[in-house]
């Protein structure tokens, strides 16, 4: 009888005679290292069923290395109708576990999960482990590995079942494995499942380290459940001794910032100070943005300087915030210096960094600088976005370069950005300032009627201003009503546009009525409101009323502008009150304003009139 026939006969008897297990295992073991493939490929595939394979692999007389080689051969042999089943994978993993070949054991279990084999239940798997003679420590380690394998394979239901089994059978649960599970749940955006699992960790007396607590806090803060997050942190500090770190506190700072809750931010900063924990880059980044948002730019600058003094390197997001801060202050020199500094440090500016610089250049009317930034942006391969294009359109419109604005409008469409109401409003406002009010009205109405883009508060204000300047108050008031019906609340600027129109046409009564309505809606009259009213009173020759309004605005803490001074000086001069006019002129220069030609001609005219 040939070797192949003898091997084949042994395999054939394998499932019938248990007494032959040792002989079969011995024959296969001897064949594995040399002639496995030459022998096994001639064995009828029906003889190599999962039961036979499992008996061979579980035979303690077969070396583990031979079992592993045999297993790999079976996995890669296409002619086998039945591959090793889930229990066989567990059996081999346990053999590998026994000789401390943990990485290979994990690979075997991972292969079973990746192949989507019909899984045994967790209690069944435990029975296999116990049958193999595993002690309590081995059971704990094995199920911890199984828990990780299920997690890595995103089999979260099975992973949870393994966790419950460990908790209910007093098997040790490794906090690190739980942390991996939490991270995977977060990566898959299973936030509710993450919070539920974290609660099970707490209830199962798993060690809760700060990293796990911070993950739960982050999710609760993102769900805007800040009170619950703070209660969780306090409870864990008191019951588990888990102390928050700066990452935990950063989550709270960001959550309160998103709520615009200054008191909440202050409470967390006080807690950080009491804990003695130092800020990290993320903390500085958040706080610089926060103080910039609430207008405390001095604090933002102080934090930026402090950050650099501590040797913490600001990232491009921090530099972008600071560039934006100085651009808003119209301090373009510092903004460009910070940009150069960030590039010298090897940081790569983003579209927002370039956008902040362009915003500053446009705000100061330096369109040449804006174009230079735009060119550098393109050279760096950073594509334009809608915000940058809108900013450039505003910049050119403010300079009265409407043709350039239209060019950019065309570029916006060419890049696939549908121009929005802000771009159209900027162009319409520029047309109004150029006394091309008919074109402005036609543009905005075409946007609304033809393109279906709803008008916003700024657009309504522009139209109301245009009709007011033309003295068409019927249309202006109609737009005022339409604005309310469209759900757009009139702002102070909207009232000011109509008040200014009434005043310039000498309709002072109507202007004062609007101011009363404005105050009734909770809007505070500003320097533009008072300047229009003062100008209007002077136009109709009621200079005393204008002087009273001037004093009233100062009592309200509203500093007059150069236009306010000019309007009242002109009114006083026209009324022959040259002494008051000259006193106001002195007050104007002391306030730091440079009087224009209108002021000088008015004063000279008052002297000739006297």
Number of C-alpha atoms within 10 A of each C-alpha: 6 7 9 14 13 12 19 19 14 19 24 18 16 24 15 10 10 11 10 15 21 17 15 25 25 17 16 23 23 14 18 21 13 10 12 16 16 12 17 20 13 11 18 13 13 11 18 21 16 17 15 18 21 21 19 24 24 18 17 13 14 19 14 21 14 17 25 20 15 21 21 13 15 19 14 10 12 10 11 17 10 14 19 21 19 21 21 23 23 24 22 22 24 26 23 21 19 15 10 11 14 17 12 15 26 20 14 25 23 20 17 21 21 15 10 12 15 11 14 14 12 19 12 12 19 19 12 17 20 14 9 14 12 17 10 14 10 17 19 19 17 23 23 23 21 24 25 24 24 22 23 17 15 17 16 18 11 18 23 17 16 24 25 17 16 20 18 10 11 12 20 16 21 14 16 16 16 23 18 16 24 23 17 18 20 18 10 11 12 14 19 15 14 21 19 11 19 22 13 16 20 13 10 16 11 17 16 20 17 19 16 21 21 22 22 26 27 23 21 23 22 16 13 16 14 20 12 13 22 16 12 17 20 16 13 19 14 11 8 15 13 19 17 21 17 17 19 19 23 24 24 27 25 19 22 22 21 13 12 14 12 14 11 17 22 13 14 17 18 11 13 18 12 9 13 8 13 11 20 13 14 16 18 20 23 19 23 24 23 23 18 19 14 11 12 13 19 13 15 23 17 11 17 21 11 13 18 11 10 8 8 14 12 19 16 21 18 22 21 25 21 26 28 26 25 21 24 18 14 18 16 23 12 15 25 19 11 17 21 12 13 19 12 10 12 9 16 13 20 16 17 19 22 22 26 25 26 27 28 29 29 26 23 18 18 17 19 11 18 23 15 13 18 22 11 13 19 12 10 12 9 14 13 18 14 15 15 21 22 22 23 26 27 27 27 24 26 20 18 17 16 21 13 16 26 17 11 18 22 14 15 21 11 10 12 9 14 12 18 17 18 18 23 24 26 25 27 27 27 24 22 20 15 12 14 14 22 15 14 26 21 13 16 24 18 13 19 14 10 9 10 10 16 15 21 16 19 19 24 21 27 24 28 27 27 28 23 24 22 16 16 15 17 11 15 24 15 11 17 21 13 13 19 12 10 12 10 16 14 19 15 20 19 21 23 27 23 28 27 25 27 25 26 21 15 19 17 23 12 14 24 16 11 17 23 13 13 19 12 10 13 9 16 13 19 17 19 19 22 23 27 25 29 27 27 28 26 25 21 15 16 16 22 14 15 24 17 11 17 22 13 13 18 12 10 10 9 15 14 20 15 17 18 20 24 25 23 25 28 25 28 27 25 20 16 18 18 23 14 15 25 17 11 17 22 13 13 20 13 10 13 9 15 12 16 11 10 13 22 15 13 20 24 13 16 22 14 9 12 9
